[in-house]
Amino acid sequence: MQLPSASIQEGSKEKWHQYLLPSHPSFMVEDPLSICEEYESPVVSKWRLVTTLLLQKPITTVEILSDVISSLQPDCGFESLRAVLQSSVVGQETFFTSTLPSMLKTALRMPELFPTGKLQVLSPGEEASLLLTREQTACLLVHMFFCTLQPQEGNKYWVNFSIWYGSESPPVIAYLRTLLAYFSRLDSSGRPPCPGELITFHRRVLTHLPEWKSSDALLCQVIPSRALEPEASTEVVFSNKDVGFGVSGTQEEVKFGMSPEACVAVLVVPTLRDNETLVMEGFQKIGSHDGIGRNVKYVGLCTEQRNWSSRRLIAMDAMELDCEEATDPVLELREEVLLRELNKAYCGFAPFRGKPFSAIATGHWGCGAFGGHKYAKALIQVMAASESKTTLVFHDIQTNCMADSDFLEQFMHFHSHLSQSKVTVRMLFSALIAAGAKGKCLGLKDLDLLQQLKQILALG
């Protein structure tokens, strides 16, 4: 049972800075299979179609569930979702007798929870915030689970969880188990814990950027860490410019997979520009994981005792550099590339709502698949944090693509040299440009960046 993609009734299409929900009265879809039998017209309201599909018969098995979802999301595979639901860990009987009925109650409350039938989209170039209650967020996540939401103008990629259901990527199992654990917390009326608490998406747009060539700011404090989990309430998400969840085990995908509430970002956050980042606040971490990359595994519910309302995630995208040049910092030290990365990092680290961040947990931003040079990227973040008057907690997590057991020791030793010598942001910026020019001139493929910087800055 498959239906064509939904469309918005001609003449009522909203501007793209709003996302229309299925409950919006102008949202009409075709009904060629006459699911809504009481209507003679082949076009019915999307909400009527959704409610009919969800309520026409009890959803008591994986087969019935997949049939309902396939009606809204054609060509959707279900191998991974079926495997998770049928596992003894999740408990298929508990899901269909307890969790899913609560999910349905949440889904059907959409007109009540969203009286206007639409969401504000955080449009490019406009600094703005979107506030949602946990109850509203739960409703949206349930609809993403049932695939009642489809891409609209401004959504470049997926806006529901169908990409997880049939994926063979190992991390997907961890993300699905976390998502089902999140839904299991809904009470009998479909409400999540602390339903009135707020979560926030804030698109930052900075037009006044530092003069890096003349900054006399001294370098910030850097606290080293090898912990898998962040050791600060503000965490950097090494995102793509199109922020959201996915099927592999990148740092961004793990952050979203373990914190399902953050996944709503795909609905309301179009592509980030070079002077933009996304600050997300109040998101609960539901799942705990072990490993990174394809080795991500779910290890149970998150047991951290913390005030989730104070948690901040800063999503910022690095430049995608040629992976074949990943060990060559010369490419990254071209002035236009260096300025782009400095400005992007500053857009994430700059004082927020008039106050500097007390500390920011980060790591190998833009490295790995994006081809960034670890030392260059670390120094860029130090410079941006210094200009922002904040402290960095630098997490050095070892991966196969970035194996370097000596990195943290070498970097901290170099940072100590810089600090003791009172090196400023301006001086380090000039030194990086000079090192890049020297490497290009000499044709050095594997430039020893730290050694070059020591010579240029005469650190001894």
N, C-alpha and C positions, 0 to 999 in steps of 0.2 A: 504494500500500500504506500504509494509515493505521490507527493504533491509537488507542483512546480514552486520555484522560489517565490517568496512573498513580494508584493509590490504595494506602493502607497497609492491610494486612489487619486487619479488625475485631478488637478485643481486644488488639492489640499496638501501637497508636498511641502513640508516645513523647510526652512533654511537649514543648511548642514551643521549649524552650531547647536542643533538639538537632535537628540536621538529619540525617535518615536518608539514607544513600547507597544507590545501587542494589544494592550488595553486602550490605546488611543482610538477615539471614535472614528477617525478618518482612515484608519489602517484597514484596508480591504484586500482580500486575497481570493483567488479562484478556488472553487470547490468542485472540481470535475468528477470526483468520486461520490458526491452527494453525501458527505459525512454528516452535514447538517441537513437532514432530510426534510425538515419542516420548511426549508427555503426552496422556492422554485428557481430563483436566480442562481447562476453558476458562480456569482461573486457574493461573498459574505464577509462580515467583519472578522478580522484576524482573531479577536478575542473570543468570538463565538466558536470558531474553529478550534482554538486551543482548549477551551473549556470542554468542548464536546469530546475531543480526543483524550483528555485526561480523565474524564468521568464516564465515558460510554460503557466501560466494564472494569471491574477490579483489576488492578495491576498486581498480580500475585506471582509472576514468574519472570525470569530473564527474557523469555521469548516474547511475552506480552509487552514488556518494557521496551525491548528492541523494536518491536513493531510500531509502537507509539512514536518512538524517537525517529524511526526511519520515515514515518509519515511527514515529519517536519524537516528532516535532514537526510535527503536521499543519498544513496551510495555510502552510507556510514557503516564502517566495520565495527564489530563488537567483541573481538577476541579478548582484548585486555580487560574490558569492563566485565565480561562474563567470567573470566578467570578470577578477578578480584571478588566478585559477588559470590562465586561458588567456593571460595576458599573458606576453610574453617575459622580463619582469623577474623574475617568480617562477619560471618554468620548470615547466610542467605535468608533464613527464616526470620531472624530479627529484623533484617533490612526491610523485607516486604510486609511484615506484620506491625512494625513499630515506626521505623525511620521514614519509610516512603509515605505512609499516611500523613505524617507531620509535614513532610515536604509538599504534599499536595495542598494542604491547608495554607501553607505559606504562599504557594504559587497563586492560589485563587484569591488572595488578598491584594493582588497588584492594584486594582482600581482604588482600593482604600488607601494603600500605602503611597501611591503615586497618583493623586487626584488629577493632575494635568495630563497624565498619560505620556510624559516625555522626560528625558534627562537633559540637563545642560551639558553640552560638549565644551571642553576646554580648548578653544580654537587657537591655532598658531598665531603668534604675534600679540596675543591678549593675555595679560596677567590676570588670572582669576582662580577661584577656588570652587570646588564642588563638595558640599557636606552631605553625608548620608548617615542615617542611623544604622546600627547593626541589624535592626529588623528589616529595613529597606534593602540592605546589602544581602541578607539571607534570601530575600525574595528574588533578587536579580540572579543570585548564584543558582537557585533552584531552576529558574527559567533557562539559564545557561546549561544546566544539566539536561533538561528535557529538550534542549535545542529549539526553543520557541523564538529565540532571538537570531536575527540574520544580519549580515553586513549591510550598512547603509552608506550613503555618501560620507566620506571621511574615515571609513573603516577599510584599511588596506588589506587586512588579513582576517582571521577567524575571530568570532565573537561568542563562541560557545565551546563546550568541552568535547565535541565530537572528534577532534584531532587526537585525543587521548584514547578513545574507546577501541580503536582498531590498530593502534600503533604497536610495533614490536620492540620499541626502544625500552630497555630495562628501567630507566628512571620513571617512566609513565606509571608503572605499578605503584611506586612510592607516592606519586601525586594523586592517583585515584584512591589509594587507601587513606591519604590525608583528607581528601575531599569527602569521602564517606564518613570519616571520623567527625568532620565538621558538621555534617548533616545529622549525625546521631545525637548531637548536643541539642537539637531543637526539642522543645517540650511538646506535650500532647496537643497544644494549640498552634504549634508551628513557630513558636518564638525562640530566638537564640538567647543565651545568657546575656544579661545587661542589654536588653533590646534598645534602650534609649540612648546608649552611648554613641558618640559620633566618631566617624572616620572621615578623613579629609584627603582630597586630591587637590594639589595646588600647582598650577603651571607657572613657573618662574620665568620671567622675560627680563633680562638685564640689558639696558641700553647704555649705561655708564660703566665702562670697563676700566680696569687699572692701566696705568702707563707703565708697563713692565720694564721698559728701558730706563726708567728714572725712579723706580721704587726703592726707597731706602729701608724698607721693612726688614728686620732681622728674621732669620729662619725660625720657624715654630718648633715646639717640642714634638718629638716623635717617640711613641711608646711601642716597642716591638712585641709581637705576639705570634705564637704558632697555633693558637686555639682555632678550632673549626668554626665556633660560633662567635659572633661579634662581642666585643667587650666594651661597648658604648651604646647609649640609647639611640644614637643617630648612625645609620648604616648606609654605606654607598652600595647601590645596585649597579653592577657593570652591565648596563642595558644596551639594547639596540636603540636606534632612533625611533623605532616603532616599539613602544614599551609593552611588555606582557609576558604571558606564559608560553611554553612550547613543549616539545616532546623529548628534548635531549637533556643533558645534565650540566648546562652552563650555570654560572653563579646566579645570573638573573632568573633562569628557569627554576632553579632550586628555591630561591627566595619566594617566588610566586607560588610554586607548588606546595611549599610548606605553610604558606599563609594565604589560604583561598580567598579571603576578603579582598586582597590586592588584585586579584584577577579581573575585577570589575573595570580596571583601568583600560582594558581593550575596547570597552564600549565608548569611553568618553575622552580619550587622550590621543588625538591624531599625532602624526609624525612631529618629533621635536626638531626645532631648528638649531643652528649652531650656538645661538645665544640663549638657549632654553634648557631647563631641566624640569623634572617632576619631583615634587616633595609629597610624600604620602605619610599620613599620620594616623596612629591609633590602631594599626592592624595587628590582630592577634596571631601569634604563631601557634598553629595547631599540631603539626607533625614534627617529629625529630628524625634526622637522617644521619647516615654514615656514608662516607665516601663522596667522591665528586666525579663528574663526567659520567660515563656509562656505568660506573660502579655505585651510583647513588642507590641507597636502600633505605626503606622505611624501618625505623627501629622502635616506633611507639609514639604515644601522645607526648607533646611537649610538656615538660614538668618544671620549666623555669618559673620562678616566683618573681614576677615583676609587674609593674603598672603598664599594661599594654597601651593605655591611652597616651603615654608619653613617648612611645616608640615612633621614630621617624625613619623613613627610607628615602634616600635621595637617588633617583634614577637618572643617570647621565651616560650618554653614549660617547665613546671614543671614536676616532677616525679608523676606518677599516684600511689598514696598510697591507701592502703586498706580502703575503705570508712567506714567499721565498726570500724576502729581505728581513725576516723577523729578527735575526741576530745582528742586524746592521743599523746602528742608531743614526747613521748619516742621513738616511731618509727622513727620520723623525725630527731631526734638528734643522731642517730647512725652516727659515723664519716663519713662513706662512702656516706651516704645519704646527710649529711650536706655539705660535700665537693662538691658533684655533684651539689646541688642547688646553692651554692655560686659561683661556676665556671660558671654555666649557667647564673646567674644574672649578673655576671661581664662581661661575653661575650656580654650581651646586653647593659650594662651601661658604659663600658670602653670608654675612649676618642676615638672619631670617626674622621678619617681623620686628626689626630694630635691635635684635640681640644676636651676638655671636654664638655659634654652637660651642658648648663646653668641650666636646671632643667628638671626633668623627672616626668611625671604624671603616677602614678601607683595606686595600691590598693591591693585587696586580691588575689594576684597571686597564682595559684595552689590550691586554697581553693574550697569549694563547691564540685563539682563532682569529683575532683581529690583528695579530702580527706586531704588536707593540714591543718595544725594547724595555725590559723590566726596570733597569736603572734609570733610563730617561723618563719613563712614566712615573716612577716613584718620585723623582726630583720635581717633575711638573706638579704633582700633587702637593709636595712640600711647599713649593712656591705659592700655589693658590691658597693653601691653608695659612701660610704666613701673612699674606695680604688680607686674609679674612679674620686674622687674630683668633685662630682656633688651634687645637691640638689634634694630631693624627695618631690613631692607634692602628699601626700597620700590621696586618695579618699576612703572614707568609705561609700559604697553604701549598703543599707540594702536589704537583700533578705530573703526569707523564710528559705533557707538552711543555712544562716549565720546570723541569727537574734541575734544581740548583741548590744543593744543601747548604752552600756557603753564602747565599744571597743576603740573608738577614744580618749575619755577623759583619759582612763586608759593607753593607749599606749603612748600618748603624755606626760603624767605625768611621766611615766617610762623613756621615752627617755630624758626628762629634767634631771632626776636624773643621768642618765648615762653621759650626757654631762657635767653637773656640777662637776661630780666626775672624769672627764678626762679619762673615760674608753676608751681604744683603741680597735681596731678590734681584736687584739691578745687576749686581756683580755676577750672580749665577746665570742670569739670562744671557749676558754678554759672553760668558765663558762657554755656555752651551752652543751658541751660534758659532763661536770661534772653533770649537771642537768639531762641529759639523763641517765647517768650511775646510778645516785642515784634513779631515778624513776624506772629503770629496776630492780635494786637490791631490792627495797622495794615493787615491784609489784604494783606500783601506776597506776591505770587505768586513773584517771583524775588528772594528775599532774598540780598543780598550778604553771605554768612556771615562771611567773613574780616574785612570792614570792620566789621561789627557787633561781632565779638569784640574787635577792636582798641579800639573805643570803650568797650565794657563793661569791659575789662581795663586801660584807660587806657595802652595801649602807646605811643601817640604816632605 
